[in-house]
Amino acid sequence: MATFFNQASLSYGGETVNSNITEAELLSGLQLTKTGITPTYTAGGNAVYAITLSNMGSVAYNALTVTDDLGAYNAGTGTVVPLTYVDGSMLYYLNGELQPTPTVTAAGNLEISGINLPAGSTATFIYEVRANEFAPVAAGSVITNTASVNGGVGVGVITDTAQITVEEAPRLTIAKAVCPAVITDNSELTYTLIVQNLGNTAIVATDGVTVNDVFNPALSNITVTLDGVTLAEGVGYTYDEESGAFATTDGTLTVPAATYTRDPVTGAISTTPGVAVITVTGTV
């Protein structure tokens, strides 16, 4: 929308008299709404957006182009775009009826072009994006992106923004190694269990995360450490020498949150996972 002012003047006998100033508001027949259907995102995960474009006027709008900046922001030495459009995900509805896929380009901004909007109609665009290496993932991070369309002469560009917030949760993986790889009877063997947290939230004792394993063949006379600190059986872990069943006790395992570093030139974000290492050494 735009407000405009106008004033008339009267000239006579070498004098000029001004009228009062009139004020009016020019409204576009277009209304645009941007919505984050998926309210949160994760590193490398997908999110869903909707853009609704309504023609409230009595005249059709033709050959419209709707854009989405995909959350572009300044970082490093330039502008980075944290969201990547998922090819082929665009759904286009006109008055609730699915239409053929419109022309979509995604080189930086997402552009949806060639849209014809009859008077009194509503177009809805639903599409997926992926959080890429420029998406901030530290706790509390937000991606704000803006959709826009040209509202016509005297109105200019109409915009609306939507925000999605990073999901605050741990993301755990576990890997296991054995050393040595070839052993004989009555030899010492060490299993190493590496738990990594790629999420932005730490695992604390009250989360009740446990590691379970069954050693086959079973080990005897085991020694267990967590991050280099020896654990006591029955306190830090339980073990059955007959079955080989091993488990850390509830509250023993903690894993720090990941840390994130931004490249000062490219603006890309790299992740260093939080790590906890359990070693179990015993005799086969």
C-alpha positions as CSV (number, residue, x, y, z in Angstrom):
1,M,0.0,0.0,0.0
2,A,1.1,3.6,-0.5
3,T,-0.2,7.0,0.8
4,F,-0.2,9.9,-1.5
5,F,-0.7,13.6,-1.0
6,N,-2.0,16.3,-3.4
7,Q,-2.3,20.1,-3.3
8,A,-3.8,22.5,-5.8
9,S,-2.8,26.2,-6.3
10,L,-4.6,29.2,-7.6
11,S,-2.7,32.1,-9.4
12,Y,-4.3,35.5,-9.9
13,G,-3.0,39.1,-10.0
14,G,0.6,37.9,-9.4
15,E,-0.4,36.0,-6.3
16,T,-0.6,32.3,-5.6
17,V,-3.0,30.7,-3.1
18,N,-2.6,27.1,-2.1
19,S,-5.4,24.7,-1.4
20,N,-5.5,22.3,1.5
21,I,-3.5,19.1,1.2
22,T,-5.5,16.0,0.4
23,E,-4.4,12.6,1.6
24,A,-5.4,9.2,0.2
25,E,-4.2,5.7,0.3
26,L,-3.6,3.5,-2.7
27,L,-4.2,-0.2,-2.0
28,S,-3.0,-3.0,-4.2
29,G,-5.5,-5.7,-5.1
30,L,-2.8,-8.2,-4.1
31,Q,-2.1,-9.6,-0.7
32,L,0.8,-11.8,0.0
33,T,1.4,-14.1,3.0
34,K,4.5,-16.2,3.8
35,T,4.2,-19.1,6.3
36,G,6.7,-21.5,7.7
37,I,4.7,-24.7,7.7
38,T,7.6,-26.5,9.4
39,P,8.4,-24.3,12.4
40,T,11.9,-25.7,13.1
41,Y,14.9,-26.9,11.1
42,T,18.0,-29.1,11.6
43,A,21.4,-29.1,9.9
44,G,20.9,-30.7,6.5
45,G,17.2,-31.2,7.2
46,N,14.2,-30.1,5.2
47,A,11.5,-27.5,5.9
48,V,8.3,-26.6,4.2
49,Y,7.0,-23.1,3.3
50,A,3.8,-21.8,1.9
51,I,3.2,-18.5,0.0
52,T,-0.3,-17.4,-0.5
53,L,-1.1,-14.7,-3.1
54,S,-4.6,-13.3,-3.1
55,N,-6.2,-10.9,-5.7
56,M,-8.7,-8.9,-3.7
57,G,-9.4,-6.5,-6.6
58,S,-11.6,-6.5,-9.7
59,V,-8.8,-6.6,-12.3
60,A,-6.6,-9.6,-13.1
61,Y,-2.9,-9.6,-12.5
62,N,-0.9,-11.4,-15.2
63,A,2.7,-12.6,-15.6
64,L,3.5,-12.1,-11.9
65,T,6.8,-13.2,-10.4
66,V,6.9,-14.3,-6.8
67,T,10.3,-14.4,-5.1
68,D,11.7,-15.9,-1.9
69,D,15.2,-14.8,-0.7
70,L,15.7,-18.2,1.0
71,G,16.9,-16.4,4.2
72,A,19.9,-14.6,2.6
73,Y,22.0,-12.7,5.1
74,N,25.5,-11.1,5.3
75,A,28.3,-13.4,6.5
76,G,32.0,-13.8,5.7
77,T,32.9,-11.4,2.9
78,G,29.5,-11.4,1.2
79,T,25.9,-12.6,1.3
80,V,25.1,-16.3,2.0
81,V,21.9,-18.2,1.4
82,P,21.1,-20.8,4.2
83,L,18.3,-22.6,2.4
84,T,18.4,-24.6,-0.8
85,Y,15.2,-25.2,-2.8
86,V,14.4,-28.9,-3.2
87,D,14.0,-29.4,-7.0
88,G,10.6,-30.7,-8.0
89,S,8.9,-30.0,-4.7
90,M,6.8,-27.0,-5.8
91,L,3.0,-27.4,-5.6
92,Y,0.8,-24.7,-7.1
93,Y,-2.9,-24.4,-6.2
94,L,-5.3,-21.9,-7.7
95,N,-8.5,-21.5,-5.6
96,G,-7.7,-24.8,-4.0
97,E,-7.2,-26.8,-7.2
98,L,-3.8,-28.2,-8.1
99,Q,-2.3,-26.6,-11.2
100,P,0.6,-27.5,-13.5
101,T,4.0,-26.8,-12.0
102,P,4.9,-23.1,-12.7
103,T,8.3,-22.0,-13.9
104,V,10.7,-22.2,-11.0
105,T,14.3,-21.0,-10.9
106,A,16.6,-21.1,-7.9
107,A,19.9,-19.3,-8.5
108,G,20.3,-17.5,-5.2
109,N,16.7,-16.3,-4.8
110,L,13.8,-18.6,-5.6
111,E,11.6,-17.3,-8.4
112,I,8.2,-18.5,-9.3
113,S,7.3,-16.8,-12.6
114,G,4.5,-16.6,-15.2
115,I,1.7,-16.5,-12.6
116,N,-1.7,-15.3,-13.8
117,L,-4.1,-14.3,-11.0
118,P,-7.7,-13.6,-12.0
119,A,-9.8,-11.1,-10.0
120,G,-11.0,-12.6,-6.7
121,S,-8.7,-15.6,-6.8
122,T,-6.0,-17.0,-4.5
123,A,-2.8,-18.8,-5.5
124,T,-0.9,-21.0,-3.0
125,F,2.6,-22.2,-3.5
126,I,4.0,-25.0,-1.2
127,Y,7.6,-26.1,-1.5
128,E,10.5,-27.7,0.4
129,V,13.9,-26.3,1.2
130,R,17.0,-27.8,2.8
131,A,19.1,-26.2,5.4
132,N,22.6,-26.1,3.9
133,E,26.1,-25.3,5.2
134,F,25.2,-21.6,5.7
135,A,22.2,-22.4,8.0
136,P,23.1,-21.4,11.6
137,V,22.5,-24.3,13.9
138,A,23.7,-23.1,17.3
139,A,21.0,-23.0,20.0
140,G,18.7,-20.0,19.5
141,S,19.4,-19.6,15.8
142,V,16.7,-18.3,13.5
143,I,16.3,-18.2,9.7
144,T,14.2,-15.3,8.5
145,N,13.3,-15.2,4.8
146,T,11.2,-12.8,2.8
147,A,8.8,-13.4,-0.1
148,S,7.8,-10.6,-2.4
149,V,5.7,-9.7,-5.5
150,N,5.3,-6.5,-7.4
151,G,2.0,-5.0,-6.4
152,G,1.7,-2.7,-9.4
153,V,2.2,1.0,-10.3
154,G,2.1,3.3,-7.3
155,V,2.2,0.3,-4.8
156,G,5.6,-1.2,-5.5
157,V,6.8,-4.5,-4.0
158,I,4.7,-6.3,-1.5
159,T,6.6,-8.4,1.0
160,D,6.0,-10.7,3.9
161,T,8.5,-12.6,6.1
162,A,8.5,-15.9,7.9
163,Q,10.8,-17.3,10.6
164,I,11.8,-20.8,11.5
165,T,14.0,-21.7,14.5
166,V,16.7,-24.3,14.8
167,E,15.6,-27.4,16.7
168,E,17.3,-27.6,20.0
169,A,18.1,-31.2,20.6
170,P,21.0,-33.7,20.7
171,R,21.9,-35.7,17.6
172,L,23.8,-38.8,18.6
173,T,25.8,-41.4,16.7
174,I,27.8,-44.3,18.0
175,A,30.8,-46.1,16.5
176,K,32.7,-49.2,17.7
177,A,36.3,-50.3,17.2
178,V,38.2,-53.4,18.4
179,C,41.9,-53.8,19.0
180,P,43.7,-56.0,18.1
181,A,41.8,-57.3,15.2
182,V,43.4,-60.7,15.4
183,I,43.8,-62.4,18.8
184,T,44.4,-65.8,20.4
185,D,42.8,-67.4,23.5
186,N,43.6,-65.7,26.9
187,S,44.6,-62.5,25.1
188,E,43.6,-59.0,26.1
189,L,41.1,-57.2,23.9
190,T,39.9,-53.6,24.0
191,Y,36.6,-52.4,22.6
192,T,36.3,-48.6,22.0
193,L,32.8,-47.1,21.8
194,I,32.7,-43.5,20.5
195,V,29.5,-41.5,21.0
196,Q,29.3,-38.3,19.1
197,N,26.8,-35.5,19.5
198,L,26.2,-33.4,16.4
199,G,23.3,-31.5,18.0
200,N,23.3,-28.1,19.7
201,T,22.2,-29.5,23.1
202,A,24.3,-31.5,25.5
203,I,23.4,-34.9,26.9
204,V,23.4,-34.6,30.7
205,A,23.1,-37.2,33.4
206,T,19.3,-36.7,33.8
207,D,18.7,-37.6,30.2
208,G,19.2,-41.2,31.0
209,V,21.2,-42.1,27.9
210,T,22.8,-45.6,28.1
211,V,25.2,-47.7,25.9
212,N,24.4,-51.4,25.6
213,D,26.5,-54.1,24.1
214,V,26.9,-57.9,24.2
215,F,30.5,-59.1,23.8
216,N,30.8,-62.3,21.9
217,P,33.0,-64.0,23.0
218,A,32.4,-62.7,26.5
219,L,35.3,-60.9,28.2
220,S,36.5,-61.6,31.7
221,N,38.2,-59.2,34.2
222,I,37.1,-56.1,32.4
223,T,38.2,-52.6,33.0
224,V,35.9,-49.7,31.8
225,T,36.8,-46.1,31.3
226,L,34.7,-43.1,30.2
227,D,36.8,-40.3,28.8
228,G,39.8,-41.7,30.5
229,V,38.2,-42.0,33.9
230,T,37.8,-45.6,35.3
231,L,34.2,-46.6,36.1
232,A,33.2,-48.8,39.0
233,E,31.1,-51.9,38.2
234,G,27.6,-51.5,39.6
235,V,28.0,-47.8,39.7
236,G,29.1,-46.7,36.2
237,Y,28.3,-49.9,34.4
238,T,26.8,-53.4,34.7
239,Y,28.3,-56.6,33.2
240,D,27.5,-60.3,33.0
241,E,30.6,-62.4,32.3
242,E,28.5,-65.4,31.3
243,S,26.4,-63.7,28.7
244,G,28.8,-60.9,27.8
245,A,26.0,-58.3,28.3
246,F,27.4,-54.8,29.1
247,A,25.5,-51.6,29.8
248,T,26.4,-48.2,31.2
249,T,24.2,-47.2,34.1
250,D,21.5,-44.5,33.9
251,G,23.1,-41.1,34.4
252,T,26.7,-42.2,33.7
253,L,27.0,-41.0,30.1
254,T,27.2,-37.3,29.3
255,V,28.1,-35.9,25.9
256,P,28.8,-32.2,25.2
257,A,26.9,-30.3,22.6
258,A,28.6,-29.8,19.2
259,T,30.5,-26.5,18.5
260,Y,30.1,-24.5,15.3
261,T,32.7,-22.5,13.4
262,R,32.0,-20.0,10.6
263,D,34.6,-19.7,7.8
264,P,35.5,-16.0,7.8
265,V,35.7,-15.8,4.0
266,T,32.9,-18.1,2.7
267,G,30.6,-17.8,5.6
268,A,30.1,-21.6,5.6
269,I,29.5,-23.2,9.0
270,S,31.4,-26.4,10.1
271,T,30.4,-28.7,13.0
272,T,32.7,-30.2,15.6
273,P,30.8,-32.9,17.4
274,G,30.8,-33.3,21.2
275,V,32.4,-36.7,22.0
276,A,32.4,-39.3,24.8
277,V,34.7,-42.3,24.6
278,I,34.0,-45.6,26.4
279,T,36.7,-48.2,26.5
280,V,36.2,-51.8,27.7
281,T,39.3,-53.9,28.1
282,G,39.2,-57.6,29.1
283,T,40.5,-61.1,28.5
284,V,39.0,-63.4,25.8
